[in-house]
Amino acid sequence: MRHLLAFTLMLLLAACGGDGSSGHSSAPDDNTPGNGDDPGDGGDPGDGGDPGDGGDPGDGGDPGDGGDPGDGGDPGDGGDPGDGGDPGDGGDPGDGGDPGDGGDPGDGGDPGEPDCGYLPAADVTPGNTLGNTNVKTDYDLSLYNQRTELNTDLTGTWVMIQKQSRTHTPSLGNSQKLRQRWQKSLFVIRNNGGQEEIANCASGGATFVPLSEISSHFSLPLFDSGSSYEQQYFSLSSNTLLQGLPMNDYSTGAGQTVFTTQSARAIKISDNTQPLGQHSLAINYGSTNISKNNQDVYCLTQQRELAATQLCGEAAEASELTLIIRTRSNEGRASLAYSIQGETEQTALSNEYDSTQLILQNNQAQPFTINSSNTQLSGNAVLSEAKALINNGPFPDATGSYSTALTLP
């Protein structure tokens, strides 16, 4: 439970560093990541038995113990040298126990395949759902109508849905982390002076990014994966359909990641290239006062992520659920995140304009209302008991607010 904050920050600022490194310091309450993958935890590989414990090679008898070569008499008297016992007759070297018989390295639990009793991540009932952000059935392209008649070019409003499940096993195999992610992004592709460009739903960069290399496999600025191994690629099926390509399992020095299920597709749902609506955001602490009012929004992302870590042979930790709404305006991006693990709730608000600002409080924002459907999203959240996470601290008291009103095609 202690690593919930670090997990939230990873999701909010993943693009600032690989695999959860945000460039920010840890939380004011000294939460530390508990990935469950500290090398060596759960037992040193081979604990099931030291190779050869079943007996020292040759313990059944020293070569020749049955008799000194020639003890039956002079060489040839009564028998060839060694009649009293062929060297090793008392026991073939190792008969007393084949090296390792006492326990094959890893018999007590093969380091790569221990019987750890890993369980699926348990679902979580959150105190706030961010509208329909927590509803798994709303991450479904069949809820939208692909406008196949708008196949002249790529311009219009699109919806992309990605679903993904993966497991991460540390190098020593003493734990496992499960992660399930659902992501929906609605975004605009427009023509700007003869150049098609897509709204940037990811952090940093310009509001729109040119679409110039789409003849083969290409990425879209829709994700904050924080890992080059998990970059989602697409292929162009038509001017109204983009097909996601499967990601490959991968290994690093930290361990192995395996994708158990994954899918990604994007369809055009409208010829609209105008803003989806507006958002407003404010963050205040110390002498910092940020106010962005009624900014035009060109991209909306909703994300649901469920994660659980379990040490080998132990009970699973409480699952972590993080819900995120991100809106990208013509000046920058705002992110509102709500996380819960066990009894711990946290709400985070980030501003990504000229510089990134992040504030967090250890409960729900009050008020906190998000109403959403496939055609509308409106929301309001006020953080009045937050801390600003800046550098290495101290973490000053902060307040903030976020509101949005969008009409979706």
C-alpha positions, 0 to 999 in steps of 0.5 A, a space after each residue: 500500500 505504501 507505494 500507491 503514490 509513486 505509482 500514481 506519479 508514474 502514470 501522470 508523468 511517465 513520459 518524463 522518465 522510463 518505467 515510472 521515473 518522473 523527475 520528481 521526488 518521492 511523496 511527502 509521506 515517504 512512500 516508496 515503490 514496492 514493486 516486489 522485485 528486489 533481487 534475492 527476495 523469496 530465496 536464493 536460487 537453488 535453496 532446494 538443495 546444494 548440488 551434490 548434497 545427496 552424497 559426495 561423488 564416490 561416497 559409496 566407496 573409495 576407488 579400490 576400497 574392496 581391496 588393494 590391487 593385488 591383495 589376493 596375492 602377487 600379480 597373477 596369484 589367485 587372480 589378476 591384480 585387483 581380484 579382491 575388488 575391481 577399483 571402484 567395485 565397492 561402489 561406482 564413483 557417485 553410486 552413493 548419490 548422483 551429484 545433485 540427487 539430494 536435490 536438483 538445483 531448484 527442486 525446492 522451487 525452480 527459480 524460473 518456475 516456482 509454484 508461487 500461487 499467483 492470483 489474478 488482480 482482485 477488482 476494486 470498488 472505488 469511492 469515485 469513478 470519474 464518470 464512466 472512466 471505471 466502467 470496463 464495458 465503456 472501453 468498447 469500439 462497438 459503442 461508436 459508429 465508424 464513418 466509412 463514407 468519410 474515407 477521402 482523407 484522415 481528417 476528422 474526429 477519431 476514437 482509439 481504444 487500447 486494452 492490455 494485460 501483462 505480467 512482470 517477473 523480476 530476474 530472480 523470480 521471487 514476485 510477480 506484478 500484474 497490470 491491466 490497462 484500459 485506455 480510450 482517447 478521442 482526438 482530432 486530425 486536421 489539415 493545416 496548410 496541406 499537412 495532416 496533423 494529429 492532436 497530441 494527447 501525450 505529455 510535452 510537445 506541440 498541441 498538434 503533431 504532423 502525420 507524415 510517415 504513415 505508409 508503414 508502421 507508425 506511432 501516434 501521440 496518444 500514450 504515456 507508456 514511459 518505456 520504449 518497449 511498450 510503444 504502441 504502433 499502428 498500420 493504416 487499414 483505411 482513412 477511417 480505420 487504424 489497426 494496432 500492432 501487437 507488442 512483443 514480450 521483452 526482457 531487461 536486466 530487471 526481469 521479463 514482461 509478458 503480454 497476456 492479452 492486448 488489442 488496439 484500434 482507432 476509427 473515425 467517428 466524425 468529420 469534425 475538426 473543431 475543438 471538443 470543448 473546453 477545460 479550465 485549470 488552476 494551481 496555487 502554492 507559495 508564489 506560484 499561481 497558475 490559471 488557465 481558463 476556458 482553453 479549447 480541448 482537442 483531445 480527451 483521454 480516459 484511462 483505467 489501470 488495475 495493478 497487483 504485486 504478489 511475493 512468491 508463496 505469500 498473499 497478494 497485496 491489495 490491488 491498486 486502481 488508478 483512474 485518469 482523465 486527461 484533456 489537451 488544450 491548444 496550450 497544454 495538457 491537464 490531468 486529473 487522477 484518482 487512486 485507491 489501494 485498500 483504505 488509502 485514497 489519493 487525488 492528483 492534479 497536474 498542469 503541463 504547460 510551460 512547465 509541469 506542476 503536480 499537486 496531490 492530496 491524500 483523499 478525494 477532491 471536494 467537490 468531485 463530480 464527473 458526469 460522462 457518457 459516449 457523447 458528453 463529459 463534464 466535471 469539476 474537482 477542487 483540491 483544498 488540502 494538497 501538497 505541491 511536489 517540487 524537486 526534493 521538497 519541502 512540499 508546500 501546501 497547495 490548492 487547485 481546481 479542474 473543470 471541463 465540458 466536452 461534447 463528443 461526436 
